[in-house]
Amino acid sequence: MDVKTFPAGLRVLVVDDDRVCLKVLERQLKCCNYNVMVVTDARTALEMLRERKDDGDQFDLVISDVVMPNMD
């Protein structure tokens, strides 16, 4: 990440089962020039985090709903 352009380019994972909230937050973050990935399932988000752990392509920030179906 380039220090001169920070926080543009920040890699953000957003996890929420409410698709409307997810879309609103995604749009706001993209307006800030963040690289946004959205997921509606907590288990999928955990898999993504585990996969990226060793790749060196980790997310800089995770924003998550704390009350999700099947997993809190």
Predicted model as a PDB file, atoms N, CA, C, CB and O in Angstrom, pLDDT in the B-factor column:
MODEL        1                                                                  
ATOM      1  N   MET A   1       0.837  -1.174   0.000  1.00 59.00           N  
ATOM      2  CA  MET A   1       0.000   0.000   0.000  1.00 59.00           C  
ATOM      3  C   MET A   1       0.884   1.240   0.000  1.00 59.00           C  
ATOM      4  CB  MET A   1      -0.954  -0.003   1.210  1.00 59.00           C  
ATOM      5  O   MET A   1       1.851   1.321   0.758  1.00 59.00           O  
ATOM      6  N   ASP A   2       0.555   2.188  -0.838  1.00 63.00           N  
ATOM      7  CA  ASP A   2       1.324   3.416  -0.961  1.00 63.00           C  
ATOM      8  C   ASP A   2       0.936   4.391   0.150  1.00 63.00           C  
ATOM      9  CB  ASP A   2       1.107   4.057  -2.346  1.00 63.00           C  
ATOM     10  O   ASP A   2      -0.235   4.744   0.289  1.00 63.00           O  
ATOM     11  N   VAL A   3       1.903   4.816   0.925  1.00 62.00           N  
ATOM     12  CA  VAL A   3       1.660   5.712   2.056  1.00 62.00           C  
ATOM     13  C   VAL A   3       1.093   7.053   1.580  1.00 62.00           C  
ATOM     14  CB  VAL A   3       2.961   5.937   2.848  1.00 62.00           C  
ATOM     15  O   VAL A   3       0.302   7.675   2.289  1.00 62.00           O  
ATOM     16  N   LYS A   4       1.483   7.490   0.411  1.00 71.00           N  
ATOM     17  CA  LYS A   4       1.036   8.785  -0.097  1.00 71.00           C  
ATOM     18  C   LYS A   4      -0.451   8.806  -0.427  1.00 71.00           C  
ATOM     19  CB  LYS A   4       1.829   9.156  -1.323  1.00 71.00           C  
ATOM     20  O   LYS A   4      -1.087   9.857  -0.347  1.00 71.00           O  
ATOM     21  N   THR A   5      -1.006   7.665  -0.795  1.00 78.00           N  
ATOM     22  CA  THR A   5      -2.419   7.609  -1.178  1.00 78.00           C  
ATOM     23  C   THR A   5      -3.298   6.971  -0.104  1.00 78.00           C  
ATOM     24  CB  THR A   5      -2.568   6.841  -2.473  1.00 78.00           C  
ATOM     25  O   THR A   5      -4.505   6.830  -0.300  1.00 78.00           O  
ATOM     26  N   PHE A   6      -2.701   6.580   1.039  1.00 73.00           N  
ATOM     27  CA  PHE A   6      -3.479   5.953   2.110  1.00 73.00           C  
ATOM     28  C   PHE A   6      -4.621   6.859   2.522  1.00 73.00           C  
ATOM     29  CB  PHE A   6      -2.589   5.634   3.324  1.00 73.00           C  
ATOM     30  O   PHE A   6      -4.402   8.063   2.654  1.00 73.00           O  
ATOM     31  N   PRO A   7      -5.805   6.364   2.729  1.00 85.00           N  
ATOM     32  CA  PRO A   7      -6.244   4.985   2.812  1.00 85.00           C  
ATOM     33  C   PRO A   7      -6.827   4.420   1.519  1.00 85.00           C  
ATOM     34  CB  PRO A   7      -7.245   4.865   3.884  1.00 85.00           C  
ATOM     35  O   PRO A   7      -7.408   3.335   1.534  1.00 85.00           O  
ATOM     36  N   ALA A   8      -6.686   5.130   0.405  1.00 87.00           N  
ATOM     37  CA  ALA A   8      -7.176   4.590  -0.869  1.00 87.00           C  
ATOM     38  C   ALA A   8      -6.495   3.250  -1.142  1.00 87.00           C  
ATOM     39  CB  ALA A   8      -6.913   5.590  -2.042  1.00 87.00           C  
ATOM     40  O   ALA A   8      -5.295   3.096  -0.914  1.00 87.00           O  
ATOM     41  N   GLY A   9      -7.265   2.294  -1.627  1.00 88.00           N  
ATOM     42  CA  GLY A   9      -6.716   0.980  -1.923  1.00 88.00           C  
ATOM     43  C   GLY A   9      -6.792   0.009  -0.761  1.00 88.00           C  
ATOM     44  O   GLY A   9      -6.384  -1.146  -0.888  1.00 88.00           O  
ATOM     45  N   LEU A  10      -7.307   0.462   0.368  1.00 93.00           N  
ATOM     46  CA  LEU A  10      -7.454  -0.410   1.526  1.00 93.00           C  
ATOM     47  C   LEU A  10      -8.323  -1.607   1.161  1.00 93.00           C  
ATOM     48  CB  LEU A  10      -8.063   0.360   2.720  1.00 93.00           C  
ATOM     49  O   LEU A  10      -9.379  -1.444   0.550  1.00 93.00           O  
ATOM     50  N   ARG A  11      -7.889  -2.799   1.526  1.00 94.00           N  
ATOM     51  CA  ARG A  11      -8.648  -4.026   1.220  1.00 94.00           C  
ATOM     52  C   ARG A  11      -9.600  -4.315   2.374  1.00 94.00           C  
ATOM     53  CB  ARG A  11      -7.689  -5.248   0.976  1.00 94.00           C  
ATOM     54  O   ARG A  11      -9.176  -4.604   3.493  1.00 94.00           O  
ATOM     55  N   VAL A  12     -10.904  -4.229   2.078  1.00 97.00           N  
ATOM     56  CA  VAL A  12     -11.926  -4.341   3.114  1.00 97.00           C  
ATOM     57  C   VAL A  12     -12.859  -5.509   2.808  1.00 97.00           C  
ATOM     58  CB  VAL A  12     -12.727  -3.029   3.234  1.00 97.00           C  
ATOM     59  O   VAL A  12     -13.366  -5.642   1.694  1.00 97.00           O  
ATOM     60  N   LEU A  13     -13.073  -6.346   3.812  1.00 97.00           N  
ATOM     61  CA  LEU A  13     -14.058  -7.426   3.726  1.00 97.00           C  
ATOM     62  C   LEU A  13     -15.249  -7.015   4.574  1.00 97.00           C  
ATOM     63  CB  LEU A  13     -13.461  -8.808   4.203  1.00 97.00           C  
ATOM     64  O   LEU A  13     -15.101  -6.686   5.751  1.00 97.00           O  
ATOM     65  N   VAL A  14     -16.441  -7.036   3.963  1.00 97.00           N  
ATOM     66  CA  VAL A  14     -17.663  -6.677   4.672  1.00 97.00           C  
ATOM     67  C   VAL A  14     -18.549  -7.915   4.738  1.00 97.00           C  
ATOM     68  CB  VAL A  14     -18.404  -5.485   3.974  1.00 97.00           C  
ATOM     69  O   VAL A  14     -18.827  -8.549   3.719  1.00 97.00           O  
ATOM     70  N   VAL A  15     -18.993  -8.253   5.959  1.00 96.00           N  
ATOM     71  CA  VAL A  15     -19.793  -9.452   6.178  1.00 96.00           C  
ATOM     72  C   VAL A  15     -21.109  -9.051   6.839  1.00 96.00           C  
ATOM     73  CB  VAL A  15     -19.023 -10.490   7.053  1.00 96.00           C  
ATOM     74  O   VAL A  15     -21.127  -8.497   7.938  1.00 96.00           O  
ATOM     75  N   ASP A  16     -22.210  -9.341   6.144  1.00 95.00           N  
ATOM     76  CA  ASP A  16     -23.526  -9.024   6.692  1.00 95.00           C  
ATOM     77  C   ASP A  16     -24.563  -9.860   5.962  1.00 95.00           C  
ATOM     78  CB  ASP A  16     -23.845  -7.500   6.565  1.00 95.00           C  
ATOM     79  O   ASP A  16     -24.478 -10.036   4.747  1.00 95.00           O  
ATOM     80  N   ASP A  17     -25.538 -10.373   6.694  1.00 94.00           N  
ATOM     81  CA  ASP A  17     -26.591 -11.160   6.068  1.00 94.00           C  
ATOM     82  C   ASP A  17     -27.706 -10.272   5.513  1.00 94.00           C  
ATOM     83  CB  ASP A  17     -27.164 -12.153   7.067  1.00 94.00           C  
ATOM     84  O   ASP A  17     -28.547 -10.745   4.750  1.00 94.00           O  
ATOM     85  N   ASP A  18     -27.719  -9.004   5.887  1.00 95.00           N  
ATOM     86  CA  ASP A  18     -28.702  -8.048   5.370  1.00 95.00           C  
ATOM     87  C   ASP A  18     -28.152  -7.445   4.082  1.00 95.00           C  
ATOM     88  CB  ASP A  18     -29.022  -6.929   6.425  1.00 95.00           C  
ATOM     89  O   ASP A  18     -27.224  -6.637   4.106  1.00 95.00           O  
ATOM     90  N   ARG A  19     -28.732  -7.846   2.975  1.00 95.00           N  
ATOM     91  CA  ARG A  19     -28.211  -7.428   1.663  1.00 95.00           C  
ATOM     92  C   ARG A  19     -28.327  -5.921   1.426  1.00 95.00           C  
ATOM     93  CB  ARG A  19     -28.947  -8.166   0.560  1.00 95.00           C  
ATOM     94  O   ARG A  19     -27.496  -5.345   0.725  1.00 95.00           O  
ATOM     95  N   VAL A  20     -29.329  -5.287   1.992  1.00 97.00           N  
ATOM     96  CA  VAL A  20     -29.483  -3.844   1.823  1.00 97.00           C  
ATOM     97  C   VAL A  20     -28.346  -3.116   2.557  1.00 97.00           C  
ATOM     98  CB  VAL A  20     -30.874  -3.373   2.352  1.00 97.00           C  
ATOM     99  O   VAL A  20     -27.698  -2.236   1.990  1.00 97.00           O  
ATOM    100  N   CYS A  21     -28.118  -3.485   3.802  1.00 96.00           N  
ATOM    101  CA  CYS A  21     -27.009  -2.869   4.563  1.00 96.00           C  
ATOM    102  C   CYS A  21     -25.677  -3.125   3.870  1.00 96.00           C  
ATOM    103  CB  CYS A  21     -26.963  -3.419   6.015  1.00 96.00           C  
ATOM    104  O   CYS A  21     -24.816  -2.249   3.794  1.00 96.00           O  
ATOM    105  N   LEU A  22     -25.531  -4.335   3.372  1.00 96.00           N  
ATOM    106  CA  LEU A  22     -24.301  -4.710   2.685  1.00 96.00           C  
ATOM    107  C   LEU A  22     -24.061  -3.832   1.459  1.00 96.00           C  
ATOM    108  CB  LEU A  22     -24.352  -6.180   2.276  1.00 96.00           C  
ATOM    109  O   LEU A  22     -22.946  -3.362   1.235  1.00 96.00           O  
ATOM    110  N   LYS A  23     -25.102  -3.617   0.677  1.00 97.00           N  
ATOM    111  CA  LYS A  23     -24.983  -2.813  -0.545  1.00 97.00           C  
ATOM    112  C   LYS A  23     -24.688  -1.347  -0.221  1.00 97.00           C  
ATOM    113  CB  LYS A  23     -26.270  -2.915  -1.376  1.00 97.00           C  
ATOM    114  O   LYS A  23     -23.875  -0.714  -0.894  1.00 97.00           O  
ATOM    115  N   VAL A  24     -25.345  -0.811   0.804  1.00 97.00           N  
ATOM    116  CA  VAL A  24     -25.122   0.584   1.195  1.00 97.00           C  
ATOM    117  C   VAL A  24     -23.681   0.783   1.661  1.00 97.00           C  
ATOM    118  CB  VAL A  24     -26.108   0.999   2.311  1.00 97.00           C  
ATOM    119  O   VAL A  24     -23.009   1.728   1.247  1.00 97.00           O  
ATOM    120  N   LEU A  25     -23.221  -0.113   2.520  1.00 97.00           N  
ATOM    121  CA  LEU A  25     -21.849  -0.003   3.024  1.00 97.00           C  
ATOM    122  C   LEU A  25     -20.829  -0.194   1.908  1.00 97.00           C  
ATOM    123  CB  LEU A  25     -21.607  -1.028   4.131  1.00 97.00           C  
ATOM    124  O   LEU A  25     -19.816   0.504   1.863  1.00 97.00           O  
ATOM    125  N   GLU A  26     -21.093  -1.130   1.016  1.00 97.00           N  
ATOM    126  CA  GLU A  26     -20.188  -1.355  -0.122  1.00 97.00           C  
ATOM    127  C   GLU A  26     -20.064  -0.083  -0.964  1.00 97.00           C  
ATOM    128  CB  GLU A  26     -20.695  -2.533  -1.000  1.00 97.00           C  
ATOM    129  O   GLU A  26     -18.961   0.306  -1.349  1.00 97.00           O  
ATOM    130  N   ARG A  27     -21.174   0.550  -1.241  1.00 97.00           N  
ATOM    131  CA  ARG A  27     -21.157   1.772  -2.059  1.00 97.00           C  
ATOM    132  C   ARG A  27     -20.379   2.889  -1.367  1.00 97.00           C  
ATOM    133  CB  ARG A  27     -22.593   2.239  -2.356  1.00 97.00           C  
ATOM    134  O   ARG A  27     -19.606   3.601  -2.007  1.00 97.00           O  
ATOM    135  N   GLN A  28     -20.588   3.039  -0.058  1.00 95.00           N  
ATOM    136  CA  GLN A  28     -19.878   4.087   0.683  1.00 95.00           C  
ATOM    137  C   GLN A  28     -18.369   3.833   0.699  1.00 95.00           C  
ATOM    138  CB  GLN A  28     -20.409   4.175   2.121  1.00 95.00           C  
ATOM    139  O   GLN A  28     -17.577   4.759   0.518  1.00 95.00           O  
ATOM    140  N   LEU A  29     -17.982   2.596   0.912  1.00 96.00           N  
ATOM    141  CA  LEU A  29     -16.551   2.274   0.958  1.00 96.00           C  
ATOM    142  C   LEU A  29     -15.888   2.437  -0.411  1.00 96.00           C  
ATOM    143  CB  LEU A  29     -16.350   0.844   1.464  1.00 96.00           C  
ATOM    144  O   LEU A  29     -14.741   2.876  -0.501  1.00 96.00           O  
ATOM    145  N   LYS A  30     -16.604   2.087  -1.461  1.00 95.00           N  
ATOM    146  CA  LYS A  30     -16.042   2.261  -2.808  1.00 95.00           C  
ATOM    147  C   LYS A  30     -15.867   3.738  -3.149  1.00 95.00           C  
ATOM    148  CB  LYS A  30     -16.942   1.588  -3.854  1.00 95.00           C  
ATOM    149  O   LYS A  30     -14.958   4.101  -3.896  1.00 95.00           O  
ATOM    150  N   CYS A  31     -16.728   4.583  -2.609  1.00 93.00           N  
ATOM    151  CA  CYS A  31     -16.566   6.030  -2.810  1.00 93.00           C  
ATOM    152  C   CYS A  31     -15.270   6.535  -2.178  1.00 93.00           C  
ATOM    153  CB  CYS A  31     -17.768   6.792  -2.221  1.00 93.00           C  
ATOM    154  O   CYS A  31     -14.737   7.570  -2.578  1.00 93.00           O  
ATOM    155  N   CYS A  32     -14.775   5.801  -1.197  1.00 91.00           N  
ATOM    156  CA  CYS A  32     -13.503   6.147  -0.543  1.00 91.00           C  
ATOM    157  C   CYS A  32     -12.311   5.494  -1.241  1.00 91.00           C  
ATOM    158  CB  CYS A  32     -13.533   5.724   0.929  1.00 91.00           C  
ATOM    159  O   CYS A  32     -11.186   5.543  -0.743  1.00 91.00           O  
ATOM    160  N   ASN A  33     -12.567   4.887  -2.392  1.00 92.00           N  
ATOM    161  CA  ASN A  33     -11.535   4.199  -3.179  1.00 92.00           C  
ATOM    162  C   ASN A  33     -10.935   2.994  -2.466  1.00 92.00           C  
ATOM    163  CB  ASN A  33     -10.435   5.164  -3.529  1.00 92.00           C  
ATOM    164  O   ASN A  33      -9.754   2.687  -2.631  1.00 92.00           O  
ATOM    165  N   TYR A  34     -11.760   2.314  -1.672  1.00 95.00           N  
ATOM    166  CA  TYR A  34     -11.330   1.078  -1.034  1.00 95.00           C  
ATOM    167  C   TYR A  34     -11.623  -0.091  -1.966  1.00 95.00           C  
ATOM    168  CB  TYR A  34     -12.033   0.883   0.337  1.00 95.00           C  
ATOM    169  O   TYR A  34     -12.559  -0.037  -2.764  1.00 95.00           O  
ATOM    170  N   ASN A  35     -10.827  -1.141  -1.862  1.00 95.00           N  
ATOM    171  CA  ASN A  35     -11.100  -2.394  -2.573  1.00 95.00           C  
ATOM    172  C   ASN A  35     -11.996  -3.222  -1.665  1.00 95.00           C  
ATOM    173  CB  ASN A  35      -9.766  -3.174  -2.946  1.00 95.00           C  
ATOM    174  O   ASN A  35     -11.551  -3.730  -0.637  1.00 95.00           O  
ATOM    175  N   VAL A  36     -13.255  -3.354  -2.050  1.00 97.00           N  
ATOM    176  CA  VAL A  36     -14.262  -3.946  -1.176  1.00 97.00           C  
ATOM    177  C   VAL A  36     -14.689  -5.315  -1.690  1.00 97.00           C  
ATOM    178  CB  VAL A  36     -15.478  -3.023  -1.058  1.00 97.00           C  
ATOM    179  O   VAL A  36     -14.941  -5.500  -2.880  1.00 97.00           O  
ATOM    180  N   MET A  37     -14.763  -6.269  -0.766  1.00 97.00           N  
ATOM    181  CA  MET A  37     -15.330  -7.570  -1.067  1.00 97.00           C  
ATOM    182  C   MET A  37     -16.455  -7.793  -0.058  1.00 97.00           C  
ATOM    183  CB  MET A  37     -14.239  -8.719  -1.003  1.00 97.00           C  
ATOM    184  O   MET A  37     -16.258  -7.616   1.145  1.00 97.00           O  
ATOM    185  N   VAL A  38     -17.628  -8.179  -0.543  1.00 97.00           N  
ATOM    186  CA  VAL A  38     -18.773  -8.385   0.328  1.00 97.00           C  
ATOM    187  C   VAL A  38     -19.152  -9.862   0.366  1.00 97.00           C  
ATOM    188  CB  VAL A  38     -19.964  -7.537  -0.139  1.00 97.00           C  
ATOM    189  O   VAL A  38     -19.055 -10.578  -0.630  1.00 97.00           O  
ATOM    190  N   VAL A  39     -19.588 -10.296   1.555  1.00 96.00           N  
ATOM    191  CA  VAL A  39     -19.981 -11.682   1.771  1.00 96.00           C  
ATOM    192  C   VAL A  39     -21.212 -11.686   2.669  1.00 96.00           C  
ATOM    193  CB  VAL A  39     -18.813 -12.518   2.403  1.00 96.00           C  
ATOM    194  O   VAL A  39     -21.289 -10.913   3.623  1.00 96.00           O  
ATOM    195  N   THR A  40     -22.182 -12.559   2.364  1.00 95.00           N  
ATOM    196  CA  THR A  40     -23.401 -12.629   3.163  1.00 95.00           C  
ATOM    197  C   THR A  40     -23.384 -13.770   4.178  1.00 95.00           C  
ATOM    198  CB  THR A  40     -24.592 -12.781   2.257  1.00 95.00           C  
ATOM    199  O   THR A  40     -24.336 -13.931   4.941  1.00 95.00           O  
ATOM    200  N   ASP A  41     -22.326 -14.552   4.194  1.00 93.00           N  
ATOM    201  CA  ASP A  41     -22.259 -15.718   5.062  1.00 93.00           C  
ATOM    202  C   ASP A  41     -20.970 -15.694   5.883  1.00 93.00           C  
ATOM    203  CB  ASP A  41     -22.348 -17.013   4.235  1.00 93.00           C  
ATOM    204  O   ASP A  41     -19.878 -15.556   5.331  1.00 93.00           O  
ATOM    205  N   ALA A  42     -21.104 -15.828   7.201  1.00 92.00           N  
ATOM    206  CA  ALA A  42     -19.939 -15.752   8.092  1.00 92.00           C  
ATOM    207  C   ALA A  42     -18.944 -16.883   7.833  1.00 92.00           C  
ATOM    208  CB  ALA A  42     -20.392 -15.790   9.549  1.00 92.00           C  
ATOM    209  O   ALA A  42     -17.734 -16.669   7.903  1.00 92.00           O  
ATOM    210  N   ARG A  43     -19.432 -18.062   7.540  1.00 93.00           N  
ATOM    211  CA  ARG A  43     -18.523 -19.188   7.291  1.00 93.00           C  
ATOM    212  C   ARG A  43     -17.691 -18.967   6.036  1.00 93.00           C  
ATOM    213  CB  ARG A  43     -19.311 -20.491   7.167  1.00 93.00           C  
ATOM    214  O   ARG A  43     -16.509 -19.306   5.998  1.00 93.00           O  
ATOM    215  N   THR A  44     -18.307 -18.406   5.022  1.00 93.00           N  
ATOM    216  CA  THR A  44     -17.572 -18.080   3.796  1.00 93.00           C  
ATOM    217  C   THR A  44     -16.494 -17.045   4.097  1.00 93.00           C  
ATOM    218  CB  THR A  44     -18.534 -17.555   2.698  1.00 93.00           C  
ATOM    219  O   THR A  44     -15.374 -17.142   3.597  1.00 93.00           O  
ATOM    220  N   ALA A  45     -16.836 -16.062   4.913  1.00 94.00           N  
ATOM    221  CA  ALA A  45     -15.863 -15.035   5.286  1.00 94.00           C  
ATOM    222  C   ALA A  45     -14.676 -15.652   6.029  1.00 94.00           C  
ATOM    223  CB  ALA A  45     -16.531 -13.954   6.157  1.00 94.00           C  
ATOM    224  O   ALA A  45     -13.526 -15.298   5.767  1.00 94.00           O  
ATOM    225  N   LEU A  46     -14.947 -16.562   6.944  1.00 93.00           N  
ATOM    226  CA  LEU A  46     -13.858 -17.227   7.667  1.00 93.00           C  
ATOM    227  C   LEU A  46     -12.972 -18.034   6.733  1.00 93.00           C  
ATOM    228  CB  LEU A  46     -14.419 -18.135   8.752  1.00 93.00           C  
ATOM    229  O   LEU A  46     -11.749 -18.033   6.877  1.00 93.00           O  
ATOM    230  N   GLU A  47     -13.581 -18.719   5.782  1.00 92.00           N  
ATOM    231  CA  GLU A  47     -12.792 -19.474   4.796  1.00 92.00           C  
ATOM    232  C   GLU A  47     -11.891 -18.541   3.997  1.00 92.00           C  
ATOM    233  CB  GLU A  47     -13.719 -20.258   3.842  1.00 92.00           C  
ATOM    234  O   GLU A  47     -10.723 -18.849   3.758  1.00 92.00           O  
ATOM    235  N   MET A  48     -12.436 -17.406   3.590  1.00 92.00           N  
ATOM    236  CA  MET A  48     -11.648 -16.445   2.823  1.00 92.00           C  
ATOM    237  C   MET A  48     -10.478 -15.925   3.645  1.00 92.00           C  
ATOM    238  CB  MET A  48     -12.525 -15.279   2.359  1.00 92.00           C  
ATOM    239  O   MET A  48      -9.365 -15.796   3.135  1.00 92.00           O  
ATOM    240  N   LEU A  49     -10.726 -15.630   4.905  1.00 93.00           N  
ATOM    241  CA  LEU A  49      -9.662 -15.135   5.774  1.00 93.00           C  
ATOM    242  C   LEU A  49      -8.573 -16.181   5.960  1.00 93.00           C  
ATOM    243  CB  LEU A  49     -10.230 -14.724   7.131  1.00 93.00           C  
ATOM    244  O   LEU A  49      -7.385 -15.858   5.947  1.00 93.00           O  
ATOM    245  N   ARG A  50      -8.974 -17.423   6.132  1.00 91.00           N  
ATOM    246  CA  ARG A  50      -7.986 -18.502   6.301  1.00 91.00           C  
ATOM    247  C   ARG A  50      -7.169 -18.715   5.027  1.00 91.00           C  
ATOM    248  CB  ARG A  50      -8.689 -19.814   6.693  1.00 91.00           C  
ATOM    249  O   ARG A  50      -5.955 -18.912   5.089  1.00 91.00           O  
ATOM    250  N   GLU A  51      -7.835 -18.674   3.877  1.00 89.00           N  
ATOM    251  CA  GLU A  51      -7.140 -18.868   2.602  1.00 89.00           C  
ATOM    252  C   GLU A  51      -6.111 -17.768   2.360  1.00 89.00           C  
ATOM    253  CB  GLU A  51      -8.144 -18.906   1.446  1.00 89.00           C  
ATOM    254  O   GLU A  51      -5.010 -18.035   1.881  1.00 89.00           O  
ATOM    255  N   ARG A  52      -6.471 -16.549   2.690  1.00 88.00           N  
ATOM    256  CA  ARG A  52      -5.588 -15.405   2.428  1.00 88.00           C  
ATOM    257  C   ARG A  52      -4.500 -15.242   3.477  1.00 88.00           C  
ATOM    258  CB  ARG A  52      -6.399 -14.138   2.354  1.00 88.00           C  
ATOM    259  O   ARG A  52      -3.558 -14.475   3.279  1.00 88.00           O  
ATOM    260  N   LYS A  53      -4.617 -15.949   4.582  1.00 84.00           N  
ATOM    261  CA  LYS A  53      -3.659 -15.816   5.672  1.00 84.00           C  
ATOM    262  C   LYS A  53      -2.233 -16.084   5.206  1.00 84.00           C  
ATOM    263  CB  LYS A  53      -4.020 -16.761   6.802  1.00 84.00           C  
ATOM    264  O   LYS A  53      -1.310 -15.353   5.565  1.00 84.00           O  
ATOM    265  N   ASP A  54      -2.054 -17.125   4.414  1.00 80.00           N  
ATOM    266  CA  ASP A  54      -0.727 -17.519   3.966  1.00 80.00           C  
ATOM    267  C   ASP A  54      -0.347 -16.934   2.613  1.00 80.00           C  
ATOM    268  CB  ASP A  54      -0.642 -19.006   3.904  1.00 80.00           C  
ATOM    269  O   ASP A  54       0.806 -17.044   2.195  1.00 80.00           O  
ATOM    270  N   ASP A  55      -1.310 -16.308   1.918  1.00 78.00           N  
ATOM    271  CA  ASP A  55      -1.054 -15.765   0.581  1.00 78.00           C  
ATOM    272  C   ASP A  55      -0.341 -14.418   0.609  1.00 78.00           C  
ATOM    273  CB  ASP A  55      -2.353 -15.625  -0.169  1.00 78.00           C  
ATOM    274  O   ASP A  55       0.260 -14.011  -0.386  1.00 78.00           O  
ATOM    275  N   GLY A  56      -0.403 -13.736   1.725  1.00 76.00           N  
ATOM    276  CA  GLY A  56       0.140 -12.383   1.767  1.00 76.00           C  
ATOM    277  C   GLY A  56      -0.811 -11.374   1.161  1.00 76.00           C  
ATOM    278  O   GLY A  56      -0.451 -10.212   0.969  1.00 76.00           O  
ATOM    279  N   ASP A  57      -2.034 -11.815   0.858  1.00 83.00           N  
ATOM    280  CA  ASP A  57      -3.053 -10.954   0.269  1.00 83.00           C  
ATOM    281  C   ASP A  57      -4.195 -10.783   1.271  1.00 83.00           C  
ATOM    282  CB  ASP A  57      -3.576 -11.543  -1.079  1.00 83.00           C  
ATOM    283  O   ASP A  57      -5.366 -10.944   0.931  1.00 83.00           O  
ATOM    284  N   GLN A  58      -3.837 -10.461   2.492  1.00 92.00           N  
ATOM    285  CA  GLN A  58      -4.817 -10.361   3.564  1.00 92.00           C  
ATOM    286  C   GLN A  58      -5.622  -9.079   3.456  1.00 92.00           C  
ATOM    287  CB  GLN A  58      -4.131 -10.432   4.917  1.00 92.00           C  
ATOM    288  O   GLN A  58      -5.203  -8.110   2.823  1.00 92.00           O  
ATOM    289  N   PHE A  59      -6.779  -9.097   4.083  1.00 94.00           N  
ATOM    290  CA  PHE A  59      -7.592  -7.888   4.160  1.00 94.00           C  
ATOM    291  C   PHE A  59      -6.979  -6.956   5.194  1.00 94.00           C  
ATOM    292  CB  PHE A  59      -9.072  -8.224   4.519  1.00 94.00           C  
ATOM    293  O   PHE A  59      -6.415  -7.400   6.194  1.00 94.00           O  
ATOM    294  N   ASP A  60      -7.097  -5.658   4.940  1.00 93.00           N  
ATOM    295  CA  ASP A  60      -6.621  -4.665   5.888  1.00 93.00           C  
ATOM    296  C   ASP A  60      -7.651  -4.405   6.980  1.00 93.00           C  
ATOM    297  CB  ASP A  60      -6.283  -3.371   5.167  1.00 93.00           C  
ATOM    298  O   ASP A  60      -7.313  -4.016   8.098  1.00 93.00           O  
ATOM    299  N   LEU A  61      -8.913  -4.629   6.628  1.00 95.00           N  
ATOM    300  CA  LEU A  61     -10.005  -4.336   7.553  1.00 95.00           C  
ATOM    301  C   LEU A  61     -11.158  -5.293   7.291  1.00 95.00           C  
ATOM    302  CB  LEU A  61     -10.473  -2.865   7.415  1.00 95.00           C  
ATOM    303  O   LEU A  61     -11.484  -5.580   6.139  1.00 95.00           O  
ATOM    304  N   VAL A  62     -11.776  -5.786   8.365  1.00 96.00           N  
ATOM    305  CA  VAL A  62     -12.983  -6.608   8.258  1.00 96.00           C  
ATOM    306  C   VAL A  62     -14.080  -5.903   9.039  1.00 96.00           C  
ATOM    307  CB  VAL A  62     -12.745  -8.074   8.797  1.00 96.00           C  
ATOM    308  O   VAL A  62     -13.918  -5.590  10.219  1.00 96.00           O  
ATOM    309  N   ILE A  63     -15.195  -5.657   8.369  1.00 97.00           N  
ATOM    310  CA  ILE A  63     -16.368  -5.072   9.015  1.00 97.00           C  
ATOM    311  C   ILE A  63     -17.436  -6.155   8.993  1.00 97.00           C  
ATOM    312  CB  ILE A  63     -16.857  -3.736   8.289  1.00 97.00           C  
ATOM    313  O   ILE A  63     -17.832  -6.631   7.929  1.00 97.00           O  
ATOM    314  N   SER A  64     -17.900  -6.540  10.183  1.00 95.00           N  
ATOM    315  CA  SER A  64     -18.808  -7.675  10.260  1.00 95.00           C  
ATOM    316  C   SER A  64     -20.003  -7.393  11.157  1.00 95.00           C  
ATOM    317  CB  SER A  64     -18.072  -8.894  10.758  1.00 95.00           C  
ATOM    318  O   SER A  64     -19.883  -6.777  12.216  1.00 95.00           O  
ATOM    319  N   ASP A  65     -21.143  -7.856  10.708  1.00 93.00           N  
ATOM    320  CA  ASP A  65     -22.330  -7.917  11.548  1.00 93.00           C  
ATOM    321  C   ASP A  65     -22.035  -8.955  12.626  1.00 93.00           C  
ATOM    322  CB  ASP A  65     -23.633  -8.282  10.714  1.00 93.00           C  
ATOM    323  O   ASP A  65     -21.470 -10.005  12.322  1.00 93.00           O  
ATOM    324  N   VAL A  66     -22.399  -8.690  13.862  1.00 90.00           N  
ATOM    325  CA  VAL A  66     -22.077  -9.642  14.930  1.00 90.00           C  
ATOM    326  C   VAL A  66     -23.196 -10.645  15.198  1.00 90.00           C  
ATOM    327  CB  VAL A  66     -21.764  -8.894  16.200  1.00 90.00           C  
ATOM    328  O   VAL A  66     -22.985 -11.626  15.911  1.00 90.00           O  
ATOM    329  N   VAL A  67     -24.374 -10.415  14.640  1.00 88.00           N  
ATOM    330  CA  VAL A  67     -25.473 -11.357  14.793  1.00 88.00           C  
ATOM    331  C   VAL A  67     -25.818 -11.896  13.406  1.00 88.00           C  
ATOM    332  CB  VAL A  67     -26.720 -10.680  15.474  1.00 88.00           C  
ATOM    333  O   VAL A  67     -26.503 -11.248  12.615  1.00 88.00           O  
ATOM    334  N   MET A  68     -25.320 -13.105  13.139  1.00 86.00           N  
ATOM    335  CA  MET A  68     -25.491 -13.714  11.819  1.00 86.00           C  
ATOM    336  C   MET A  68     -26.186 -15.061  11.979  1.00 86.00           C  
ATOM    337  CB  MET A  68     -24.119 -13.882  11.096  1.00 86.00           C  
ATOM    338  O   MET A  68     -26.090 -15.687  13.034  1.00 86.00           O  
ATOM    339  N   PRO A  69     -26.886 -15.511  10.935  1.00 85.00           N  
ATOM    340  CA  PRO A  69     -27.471 -16.845  11.000  1.00 85.00           C  
ATOM    341  C   PRO A  69     -26.368 -17.889  11.035  1.00 85.00           C  
ATOM    342  CB  PRO A  69     -28.410 -17.091   9.805  1.00 85.00           C  
ATOM    343  O   PRO A  69     -25.361 -17.747  10.342  1.00 85.00           O  
ATOM    344  N   ASN A  70     -26.541 -18.914  11.816  1.00 83.00           N  
ATOM    345  CA  ASN A  70     -25.623 -20.059  11.911  1.00 83.00           C  
ATOM    346  C   ASN A  70     -24.322 -19.753  12.640  1.00 83.00           C  
ATOM    347  CB  ASN A  70     -25.302 -20.557  10.539  1.00 83.00           C  
ATOM    348  O   ASN A  70     -23.614 -20.682  13.029  1.00 83.00           O  
ATOM    349  N   MET A  71     -23.982 -18.479  12.839  1.00 77.00           N  
ATOM    350  CA  MET A  71     -22.722 -18.160  13.517  1.00 77.00           C  
ATOM    351  C   MET A  71     -22.745 -16.698  13.967  1.00 77.00           C  
ATOM    352  CB  MET A  71     -21.500 -18.428  12.580  1.00 77.00           C  
ATOM    353  O   MET A  71     -23.082 -15.803  13.191  1.00 77.00           O  
ATOM    354  N   ASP A  72     -22.390 -16.473  15.210  1.00 66.00           N  
ATOM    355  CA  ASP A  72     -22.271 -15.098  15.728  1.00 66.00           C  
ATOM    356  C   ASP A  72     -20.814 -14.787  15.957  1.00 66.00           C  
ATOM    357  CB  ASP A  72     -23.080 -14.910  17.044  1.00 66.00           C  
ATOM    358  O   ASP A  72     -20.479 -13.684  16.392  1.00 66.00           O  
TER     359      ASP A  72                                                      
ENDMDL                                                                          
END                                                                             
